[in-house]
């Protein structure tokens, strides 16, 4: 495989939209590993959920992320990251007036492994 095919940017990666006008670009998309660059406009958030198997790591590229993890609120600044273990209820939101940009790494992929509120426990 040519090494230029291994180089990934937003411009040469699969794009999708989610939530309230949020964007994602699949930089790596395999069963064992998912790396996505995401953009959340101001005042957006996702639904609280958990992954049964996948663990995730969020690295903030620009802006400030507010996470709800279980019953705790955690603010993660540009240049910081946070690890979300499997089975941990969480959501990310952008409470700021600028775009929030981040990389989310999931191992294995979180596709098909997302359980949203209301939780049946």
VEXSE-253223 format. One line per 8 residues: their letters; for each residue x, y, z of N, C-alpha, C. Coordinates in pm, 1 decimal. Example, Ala and Ser with C-alpha at 12.3 -4.5 7.8 and 13.67 -1.06 7.14 Angstrom:
BEGIN
as) 1319.0 -569.0 780.0 1230.0 -450.0 780.0 1320.0 -330.0 780.0 ~ 1285.0 -225.0 708.0 1367.0 -106.0 714.0 1290.0 3.0 787.0
//
This chain:
BEGIN
xxxxxxxx) 84.5 -117.7 0.0 0.0 0.0 0.0 89.1 124.2 0.0 ~ 57.0 219.1 -84.2 134.5 342.9 -90.7 114.9 422.3 38.0 ~ 225.0 480.4 87.9 216.2 554.4 214.1 126.3 675.9 204.0 ~ 108.8 733.6 84.6 19.8 849.2 72.7 -125.8 810.7 96.7 ~ -160.1 681.9 81.9 -295.4 635.0 110.7 -317.2 619.9 261.4 ~ -211.0 615.8 338.4 -221.2 602.5 483.0 -238.2 737.6 551.6 ~ -197.8 845.3 486.2 -210.0 978.6 544.2 -356.5 1020.4 543.9 ~ -405.1 1067.0 660.7 -545.2 1102.7 671.7 -561.5 1248.8 710.8
xxxxxxxx) -655.1 1314.8 645.4 -696.0 1450.8 678.7 -848.5 1453.7 673.9 ~ -906.6 1561.7 720.2 -1052.0 1576.3 707.3 -1091.9 1574.4 560.1 ~ -1007.1 1632.1 475.5 -1040.1 1643.5 334.0 -1044.4 1508.2 261.9 ~ -967.3 1409.1 308.1 -968.8 1280.1 239.2 -1034.5 1169.7 323.2 ~ -1114.0 1210.4 423.3 -1180.3 1114.0 511.4 -1331.8 1121.8 495.9 ~ -1396.4 1010.7 524.3 -1542.8 1003.3 517.6 -1605.2 1098.9 619.8 ~ -1696.8 1183.7 573.8 -1764.6 1282.1 658.4 -1905.5 1233.6 691.6 ~ -1954.1 1268.0 809.8 -2093.3 1243.2 846.3 -2140.0 1354.8 939.1
xxxxxxxx) -2270.4 1370.3 950.0 -2326.8 1467.0 1044.0 -2401.7 1390.9 1152.1 ~ -2406.8 1452.2 1269.1 -2475.8 1390.1 1382.4 -2531.8 1500.3 1471.4 ~ -2625.4 1463.1 1556.5 -2681.3 1558.0 1652.6 -2736.2 1681.9 1585.0 ~ -2713.1 1797.6 1646.3 -2764.4 1924.8 1600.2 -2657.6 1996.1 1517.6 ~ -2641.0 1953.3 1392.1 -2546.7 2014.2 1298.0 -2400.0 1994.5 1338.0 ~ -2369.2 1881.8 1402.9 -2231.2 1846.8 1436.8 -2173.2 1764.6 1321.7 ~ -2040.3 1765.4 1309.2 -1972.8 1695.2 1200.2 -1866.4 1601.2 1254.2 ~ -1843.5 1493.6 1179.7 -1737.0 1400.4 1211.8 -1667.7 1353.6 1085.6
xxxxxxxx) -1538.8 1323.8 1098.7 -1458.8 1270.6 987.9 -1388.3 1145.2 1036.6 ~ -1414.2 1031.3 971.4 -1351.4 903.6 1008.2 -1206.5 902.5 959.4 ~ -1112.1 922.7 1050.0 -970.1 916.1 1015.4 -923.0 771.0 1009.8 ~ -973.2 688.5 1102.7 -950.2 543.5 1102.4 -1084.0 479.6 1133.3 ~ -1124.5 384.1 1050.2 -1255.5 320.3 1066.6 -1239.1 170.3 1046.5 ~ -1213.1 99.6 1157.5 -1201.7 -45.8 1151.7 -1276.6 -104.3 1271.5 ~ -1293.9 -236.1 1272.9 -1363.9 -300.6 1384.3 -1286.9 -286.3 1514.9 ~ -1156.0 -285.4 1506.6 -1073.9 -281.0 1626.6 -1039.5 -142.2 1674.9
xxxxxxxx) -1054.1 -41.8 1587.5 -1011.2 93.4 1623.1 -1089.0 195.3 1540.8 ~ -1135.3 300.2 1609.0 -1202.2 411.8 1542.7 -1138.2 540.4 1591.5 ~ -1095.0 625.0 1498.2 -1042.5 757.3 1531.4 -1119.7 857.2 1446.7 ~ -1187.2 950.1 1514.4 -1275.3 1044.9 1447.2 -1239.7 1186.0 1492.2 ~ -1229.0 1277.4 1396.1 -1218.4 1418.4 1428.7 -1359.9 1474.4 1423.3 ~ -1399.9 1544.5 1529.9 -1536.5 1594.2 1536.1 -1540.0 1743.8 1563.0 ~ -1649.1 1805.1 1518.9 -1672.0 1948.0 1539.0 -1813.6 1965.8 1591.3 ~ -1824.6 2036.0 1704.4 -1954.1 2068.3 1763.4 -1969.6 2220.3 1765.8
xxxxxxxx) -2072.4 2273.9 1698.4 -2097.6 2417.7 1705.9 -2133.8 2459.3 1849.2 ~ -2135.3 2589.4 1876.1 -2173.3 2636.4 2009.7 -2312.1 2585.4 2051.9 ~ -2326.9 2563.2 2182.8 -2454.6 2524.1 2244.0 -2513.6 2395.8 2186.9 ~ -2428.1 2294.2 2161.9 -2475.2 2163.6 2116.8 -2430.9 2057.6 2216.3 ~ -2500.8 1943.2 2214.3 -2463.1 1830.7 2299.7 -2518.3 1702.2 2241.0 ~ -2463.7 1591.8 2289.1 -2514.0 1461.4 2248.0 -2600.3 1405.0 2360.1 ~ -2667.1 1291.6 2332.7 -2747.4 1224.6 2434.2 -2656.8 1142.8 2525.6 ~ -2694.6 1137.2 2653.0 -2618.0 1055.8 2747.3 -2628.2 909.3 2705.4
xxxxxxxx) -2515.0 840.2 2710.7 -2508.4 701.4 2664.2 -2389.5 632.1 2729.7 ~ -2376.3 502.7 2700.6 -2257.1 427.9 2740.1 -2227.5 324.8 2632.8 ~ -2107.4 269.8 2640.3 -2064.8 162.7 2550.7 -2035.7 40.3 2636.5 ~ -2091.4 -71.5 2598.0 -2072.8 -194.7 2675.0 -1928.5 -243.8 2667.2 ~ -1866.4 -231.2 2550.4 -1733.2 -287.1 2527.8 -1627.5 -179.8 2501.6 ~ -1661.7 -79.5 2423.4 -1562.4 19.0 2378.0 -1518.5 112.8 2489.8 ~ -1388.6 140.8 2493.3 -1335.6 249.7 2574.4 -1304.8 363.1 2479.2 ~ -1308.5 487.2 2530.4 -1286.6 602.6 2444.6 -1189.1 700.2 2509.0
xxxxxxxx) -1119.8 774.3 2422.0 -1034.7 883.2 2467.4 -1065.0 1004.6 2381.4 ~ -1097.2 1115.9 2446.1 -1126.4 1241.7 2379.8 -1009.6 1336.3 2401.7 ~ -956.7 1394.4 2294.3 -847.1 1492.5 2300.9 -898.8 1621.4 2238.9 ~ -901.1 1728.0 2318.2 -958.8 1854.5 2274.7 -855.9 1932.7 2193.0 ~ -892.9 1965.9 2068.1 -806.0 2040.5 1977.1 -830.5 2190.4 1984.5 ~ -956.6 2228.5 2001.8 -991.9 2370.4 2007.5 -1121.2 2385.0 2086.6 ~ -1126.0 2485.8 2173.7 -1244.5 2509.7 2253.9 -1235.3 2441.4 2389.9 ~ -1349.6 2433.8 2456.0 -1360.8 2372.6 2588.2 -1478.5 2276.4 2586.0
xxxxxxxx) -1454.6 2152.0 2624.0 -1559.9 2050.6 2628.9 -1610.4 2036.3 2771.6 ~ -1740.5 2020.2 2784.2 -1800.5 1987.6 2912.9 -1855.6 1846.8 2901.4 ~ -1806.5 1758.3 2987.0 -1851.9 1620.1 2990.4 -1940.8 1598.9 3111.5 ~ -2045.5 1521.7 3093.6 -2120.8 1466.9 3205.3 -2081.8 1319.6 3208.8 ~ -2014.6 1279.9 3315.4 -1967.2 1142.4 3330.7 -2031.9 1086.6 3455.8 ~ -2120.5 986.7 3434.4 -2207.3 938.5 3541.6 -2281.3 1060.4 3597.3 ~ -2259.7 1098.5 3723.0 -2329.5 1214.6 3781.7 -2235.7 1331.0 3808.6 ~ -2121.6 1335.2 3740.3 -2021.9 1439.6 3761.9 -2002.4 1521.0 3634.6
xxxxxxxx) -1978.0 1650.7 3649.9 -1947.4 1738.7 3536.5 -1796.9 1763.8 3536.6 ~ -1733.0 1741.1 3419.8 -1588.7 1758.4 3405.9 -1563.5 1849.2 3285.8 ~ -1487.9 1956.6 3308.2 -1452.4 2049.2 3200.0 -1313.0 2012.9 3150.3 ~ -1299.9 1997.6 3016.6 -1173.3 1958.3 2955.1 -1135.0 2067.9 2855.5 ~ -1018.4 2126.7 2877.0 -971.6 2240.4 2798.7 -891.6 2195.0 2675.6 ~ -870.0 2289.0 2584.4 -784.6 2266.6 2467.9 -649.4 2212.6 2515.3 ~ -602.3 2105.9 2450.1 -474.6 2044.7 2485.2 -486.6 1935.9 2589.6 ~ -605.0 1919.4 2648.3 -626.7 1814.3 2747.7 -707.5 1700.9 2686.3
xxxxxxxx) -711.9 1589.4 2757.2 -788.5 1474.5 2712.6 -854.1 1405.9 2829.8 ~ -948.2 1316.4 2798.6 -1015.4 1240.9 2904.0 -1046.1 1100.3 2853.6 ~ -1025.4 1001.9 2941.1 -1049.5 861.2 2909.9 -1184.5 820.5 2967.0 ~ -1267.0 755.9 2884.4 -1397.8 706.7 2926.3 -1393.8 553.8 2918.6 ~ -1391.4 485.5 3033.6 -1389.8 338.5 3031.8 -1523.5 281.4 2982.2 ~ -1525.0 154.3 2941.4 -1651.1 90.7 2903.0 -1751.7 97.6 3018.2 ~ -1880.1 95.4 2982.6 -1992.2 91.5 3078.1 -2005.9 219.7 3159.5 ~ -1940.6 328.3 3116.7 -1947.6 456.7 3187.1 -2045.3 548.2 3113.7
xxxxxxxx) -2151.9 589.6 3180.6 -2251.5 678.6 3120.0 -2189.4 817.4 3103.7 ~ -2202.7 872.4 2982.4 -2138.2 1000.1 2954.5 -2205.1 1072.8 2838.5 ~ -2175.6 1202.3 2830.7 -2208.5 1283.2 2714.1 -2107.4 1396.3 2707.2 ~ -2094.1 1453.1 2588.8 -2009.3 1570.1 2567.3 -2099.5 1683.1 2519.4 ~ -2068.7 1804.0 2566.4 -2144.3 1920.4 2521.1 -2050.9 2039.1 2502.2 ~ -2095.8 2133.0 2418.4 -2021.3 2255.5 2393.1 -2102.8 2371.6 2447.4 ~ -2068.8 2419.0 2566.0 -2138.6 2530.1 2629.8 -2079.7 2664.8 2589.7 ~ -1979.0 2665.0 2504.4 -1906.8 2786.9 2467.7 -1969.4 2852.8 2344.7
xxxxxxxx) -1919.7 2972.2 2310.3 -1970.4 3043.1 2192.5 -1877.0 3029.1 2071.9 ~ -1785.8 2930.6 2077.2 -1699.6 2897.4 1963.1 -1711.0 2748.0 1936.2 ~ -1670.3 2706.5 1816.0 -1673.7 2564.1 1781.4 -1583.3 2483.6 1874.7 ~ -1627.6 2364.2 1907.7 -1548.5 2268.1 1983.1 -1498.0 2164.5 1882.9 ~ -1365.9 2146.3 1878.4 -1305.2 2048.8 1788.5 -1224.7 1949.6 1871.2 ~ -1240.4 1820.2 1841.2 -1171.9 1718.1 1919.2 -1153.3 1591.1 1837.6 ~ -1064.4 1507.0 1887.3 -1042.8 1372.9 1833.6 -1099.3 1275.0 1935.3 ~ -1179.9 1181.2 1889.0 -1227.8 1073.8 1976.9 -1176.5 941.1 1921.2
xxxxxxxx) -1106.2 868.4 2007.8 -1053.1 737.1 1973.4 -1134.0 632.3 2049.5 ~ -1183.5 531.4 1978.8 -1260.8 423.5 2040.0 -1193.4 290.7 2008.5 ~ -1179.0 208.3 2113.5 -1118.9 76.1 2094.9 -1198.2 -26.5 2171.1 ~ -1259.2 -128.6 2106.8 -1280.3 -137.2 1961.9 -1378.5 -28.3 1919.2 ~ -1419.2 -30.3 1795.0 -1513.1 70.5 1747.3 -1637.2 74.0 1836.2 ~ -1697.3 190.5 1847.5 -1820.2 203.4 1926.0 -1944.9 181.4 1840.7 ~ -1928.6 161.9 1709.8 -2043.8 136.0 1623.2 -2114.0 8.4 1666.6 ~ -2245.2 18.8 1690.0 -2323.8 -95.8 1735.6 -2308.5 -122.3 1883.8
xxxxxxxx) -2237.8 -36.8 1955.2 -2209.8 -54.8 2098.0 -2247.4 72.7 2175.0 ~ -2359.4 133.2 2136.9 -2403.6 257.6 2200.5 -2543.2 236.2 2257.7 ~ -2557.4 264.3 2386.5 -2684.2 247.0 2455.9 -2722.2 381.2 2518.4 ~ -2835.8 438.8 2471.3 -2875.5 572.0 2513.7 -2981.6 567.2 2622.4 ~ -2996.9 681.4 2694.6 -3103.9 694.8 2793.0 -3236.4 680.4 2721.7 ~ -3342.0 630.3 2783.9 -3343.0 578.3 2920.7 -3274.9 442.0 2928.1 ~ -3199.5 423.3 3033.9 -3125.5 298.8 3050.9 -3213.4 196.8 3121.1 ~ -3211.1 74.7 3070.8 -3285.8 -35.5 3133.7 -3189.0 -113.2 3220.3
x) -3190.8 -85.1 3348.2 -3094.6 -151.3 3437.9 -3164.1 -235.8 3540.7
//
